[in-house]
Structures are given as C-alpha cells and as structure tokens.
C-alpha cells in the first residue's frame, strides 16, 4: 500500500536526517556515534542492492516500490545513491555496463567473482541462480532511473534519471554480446524502462530498437548455443512486437496514481 511505503520512507529519511527512530523496541540515532551516518548510508545502500538480487529476482513487480523509495532517499541524501551504485557495480558489473576481462595471474575463482558469480568453498553458483540475481539487480536499476518519489521536490532534477538509462543502453550495444547474459539483461531493461525511454527519446529510441533487431540480435545469436536460446527468443519476440505496434507496453507492476491512495 502507498501509505505503508510512506511510513518506510519517512523512517529511513528520519534516521538519515539525525532524528531518533524507534526500531525493534529501542530508539536509535546516527548521532550516537561519530561514524554513525556513514555506517547507516553504507548498510542501507547495501541492503537496497540485496533487495534487487533477492526480492526483485523472485517477485519482479517489487522493483517499483523498492525503487521509488530509493529514488526519493537518493534525492535527499545523495551519499546513499553514490554508495548504492558502488555496491551495485561490484555485485553486477553489467549495470555499468562492463564485462570484466581476465587478466594474467587472476585465478579462475577470482575471475568468476569479478563476473558477479557467488563462489563459496571453491563452488560456483549455478548459472540459473546467477542469471536470476543479475536480472533482479538490472530490473531494480531500470525502475530507479524512471521513478520519482511523489512527495518530494518536483523542481529538482532526478539524481540518476533516464539519461543514465539511455547511456546504459548505448554502451551495452557497443559491447560484444555474451551468451545468456546479454539477451536477458536487454530484455529485462527494455521491459522495465522501455516505455519511459520511448516517451523521452522518441525517434532516437525507435532507431535503437531497429538496430537491436537488425544488427545486435544476430550478433547475440552468433555467440549463443542451441541450449541457450530461451532468453534470446523472448528478446526477439519482444522487440518484434514493439516495432510492429510502434509502442512499448507499460511495465507490469508500475505504480499508478491510485496506488498512492491506498
């Protein structure tokens, strides 16, 4: 409910503003320790990224309520946004976007960590689990860039708005595609913020969609084995449908004005 989200936002904002906040039966304040505020910014940013790789990867629609709270907090407390991006880029280098190259002397285990895989006791997580986590983080990022906290200062600019999404998409299409990963990330990104980008960039956006269909999808196909075609097929269908309809559908789970009356 919108009212519940406002409660969450107010509590986080009060904590970061140095006001005492009630939690689990005790009162806490960042003023209780010289590094209190820095610690809270760090842990809060980390927790938002965890929501992306956990909550959003399983419940895709949850990207929007989480993102709208972070967007509002970012506007009022830029430090949280900066640290959020640092955590996000470390956990999901594709959010930069960046595909780390393996350097001489880097162990395979270390390289897999650089690519975003979780490695425990020399065991690498399964590909499906890895892709799900990356998908959740990209969907959260794509939701953040288009959302504003509705009760904030409308005059100010979005601290990390659609221009960053446009840049992400352009940089992504300049990278050599990776099997599995690239198709999934592009589809997630376009499903979540394609509609917002279309409204903002118009004809330039449609030129990009046409480029994806004619030039970039064949390049993804060239590096994709027959067993990895699932996500690529979904990306192909999505792009084709959008180009035929000359419309990108609104993302499922987007917060409507009526949501804030609940």
C-alpha positions in Angstrom: 0.0 0.0 0.0 1.1 3.6 -0.7 0.6 4.6 3.0 2.9 1.7 4.1 5.6 2.8 1.6 5.4 6.4 3.0 5.9 5.0 6.5 9.0 3.1 5.3 10.3 6.2 3.5 9.8 8.5 6.5 11.5 6.2 8.9 14.6 5.9 6.6 14.6 9.7 5.9 14.3 10.5 9.7 17.2 8.1 10.5 19.5 9.7 7.9 18.4 13.2 9.0 19.7 12.5 12.5 16.3 12.2 14.2 15.7 9.4 16.7 13.9 6.4 15.2 12.1 3.6 17.0 13.1 0.1 15.8 12.7 -3.3 17.5 11.7 -1.8 20.8 14.7 0.7 21.0 15.5 4.2 19.9 18.4 4.7 17.6 20.1 7.7 16.1 23.0 8.3 13.7 24.3 10.9 16.1 25.1 8.3 18.7 28.5 7.6 17.0 30.9 9.8 15.0 30.7 7.4 12.1 27.0 6.6 12.6 25.7 8.4 9.5 28.5 6.9 7.2 27.8 3.4 8.6 24.0 3.7 8.0 24.5 5.1 4.5 26.7 2.1 3.7 24.5 -0.6 5.2 21.3 1.0 3.7 22.8 1.1 0.2 24.0 -2.5 0.5 20.5 -3.6 1.6 18.9 -1.9 -1.4 21.2 -3.9 -3.7 20.4 -7.1 -1.7 16.7 -6.4 -2.3 17.5 -6.3 -6.0 19.3 -9.6 -6.1 16.9 -11.3 -3.7 13.3 -9.9 -3.6 13.2 -8.5 -7.2 14.7 -11.6 -8.7 11.8 -13.7 -7.3 9.0 -11.0 -7.3 9.7 -8.9 -10.4 7.0 -6.3 -9.6 8.6 -5.4 -6.3 11.2 -3.5 -8.3 8.9 -0.5 -8.4 8.1 0.1 -4.7 11.7 -0.5 -3.7 13.0 1.8 -6.5 10.6 4.6 -5.7 11.8 4.7 -2.0 15.4 4.6 -3.0 14.9 7.3 -5.6 13.4 9.6 -3.0 16.1 8.9 -0.5 18.8 9.4 -3.1 17.3 12.8 -3.9 17.5 13.9 -0.3 20.7 12.0 0.7 23.0 11.8 -2.4 25.6 9.8 -0.4 23.3 6.8 -0.2 22.9 6.9 -4.0 26.6 7.0 -4.6 27.3 4.1 -2.3 24.3 2.2 -3.8 25.9 2.5 -7.3 29.2 1.3 -5.9 27.6 -1.8 -4.3 25.5 -2.4 -7.5 28.5 -2.1 -9.8 30.5 -4.5 -7.7 27.8 -7.1 -7.4 26.6 -6.7 -11.0 29.3 -5.3 -13.3 26.7 -5.4 -16.2 24.9 -2.5 -14.5 27.9 -0.3 -15.5 27.7 -2.0 -18.2 31.1 -3.7 -18.2 32.3 -7.2 -18.9 35.5 -7.8 -16.9 38.3 -9.4 -18.9 40.5 -12.0 -17.2 44.0 -10.6 -16.5 47.2 -12.6 -16.3 47.7 -14.1 -12.9 44.0 -13.9 -11.9 42.7 -17.2 -10.7 39.5 -18.7 -12.3 37.8 -18.4 -8.9 38.6 -14.7 -8.6 37.6 -14.0 -12.2 34.2 -15.6 -11.6 33.7 -13.4 -8.6 34.6 -10.4 -10.8 31.9 -11.5 -13.3 29.3 -11.4 -10.4 29.2 -15.1 -9.6 29.0 -16.2 -5.9 31.8 -18.6 -5.0 31.7 -20.5 -1.7 34.4 -23.1 -0.8 35.5 -23.1 -4.5 32.0 -24.0 -5.6 30.5 -21.6 -8.2 26.8 -20.9 -8.1 24.6 -22.4 -10.8 24.0 -20.4 -14.0 20.3 -20.2 -13.4 20.7 -18.7 -10.0 23.4 -16.3 -11.2 21.2 -15.1 -14.1 18.2 -14.6 -11.7 20.2 -12.4 -9.4 21.6 -10.3 -12.2 18.1 -9.9 -13.7 16.8 -8.7 -10.3 19.5 -6.0 -10.0 19.1 -4.8 -13.6 15.3 -4.6 -13.1 15.7 -2.6 -9.9 18.2 -0.2 -11.7 15.8 0.2 -14.7 13.0 1.1 -12.3 15.0 3.6 -10.3 16.0 5.7 -13.3 12.4 6.4 -14.3 10.8 6.9 -10.8 10.5 10.0 -8.6 9.3 10.0 -5.0 5.9 11.6 -5.5 6.0 13.7 -2.3 9.5 15.2 -3.0 10.7 18.4 -4.5 9.3 18.5 -8.1 11.6 21.3 -9.1 14.9 19.4 -8.6 16.2 17.0 -11.2 16.2 13.2 -10.7 19.6 12.3 -9.1 20.0 9.4 -11.6 17.4 9.8 -14.3 16.6 8.5 -17.7 19.7 9.9 -19.4 21.7 7.3 -17.4 19.4 4.6 -18.8 19.9 5.9 -22.3 23.6 5.9 -21.8 23.5 2.3 -20.3 21.6 1.1 -23.4 24.0 2.8 -25.8 27.1 1.4 -24.0 25.5 -2.1 -23.8 25.0 -2.1 -27.6 28.7 -1.2 -28.1 29.9 -4.3 -26.2 30.4 -7.6 -27.8 27.5 -9.8 -26.6 27.8 -12.6 -24.1 25.8 -15.8 -24.4 22.9 -16.0 -22.0 23.7 -12.7 -20.1 23.3 -10.0 -22.8 19.9 -11.2 -24.1 18.5 -11.4 -20.6 19.8 -8.0 -19.5 18.5 -6.2 -22.6 15.1 -7.9 -22.2 14.8 -7.0 -18.5 15.9 -3.4 -19.1 13.5 -2.8 -22.1 10.6 -4.4 -20.3 11.0 -2.2 -17.2 12.0 1.2 -18.7 11.5 0.8 -22.5 8.2 2.7 -22.2 9.8 5.6 -20.3 12.7 5.8 -22.8 10.3 5.7 -25.7 8.4 8.7 -24.3 11.6 10.6 -23.6 13.7 9.9 -26.7 11.0 9.2 -29.4 12.5 8.6 -32.9 16.0 8.1 -31.5 14.7 5.3 -29.3 13.0 3.6 -32.3 16.2 3.8 -34.3 17.9 2.0 -31.4 15.2 -0.7 -31.3 15.6 -1.2 -35.1 19.3 -1.5 -34.6 18.8 -4.2 -31.9 16.5 -6.1 -34.3 18.6 -5.9 -37.4 22.2 -5.8 -36.1 22.5 -6.7 -32.5 20.3 -9.7 -32.1 22.2 -11.5 -35.0 25.4 -10.8 -33.1 23.9 -12.4 -29.9 22.8 -15.4 -32.0 26.3 -15.9 -33.3 27.6 -16.5 -29.7 24.6 -18.5 -28.4 24.5 -22.2 -28.4 21.2 -24.1 -29.2 20.7 -24.9 -25.5 20.8 -21.2 -24.5 18.2 -19.8 -27.0 15.3 -19.3 -24.5 16.0 -15.7 -23.4 17.2 -14.7 -26.9 13.8 -15.9 -28.4 11.9 -13.8 -25.8 14.0 -10.8 -26.6 13.4 -11.3 -30.3 9.7 -11.6 -29.8 9.5 -8.6 -27.5 11.5 -6.3 -29.9 9.5 -7.5 -32.9 6.1 -6.9 -31.2 7.1 -3.4 -30.1 8.3 -2.5 -33.6 5.1 -3.8 -35.2 2.9 -2.0 -32.7 5.1 1.1 -32.6 4.6 1.0 -28.8 6.4 -0.3 -25.8 3.9 -1.6 -23.2 3.9 -0.1 -19.7 5.8 -2.4 -17.4 3.9 -4.9 -15.2 3.7 -3.6 -11.6 4.3 0.1 -12.4 2.9 2.3 -9.5 -0.2 4.1 -10.7 -1.6 7.3 -9.1 -4.3 5.1 -7.4 -1.6 3.1 -5.6 -0.7 6.2 -3.5 -4.3 6.5 -2.3 -4.1 3.0 -0.7 
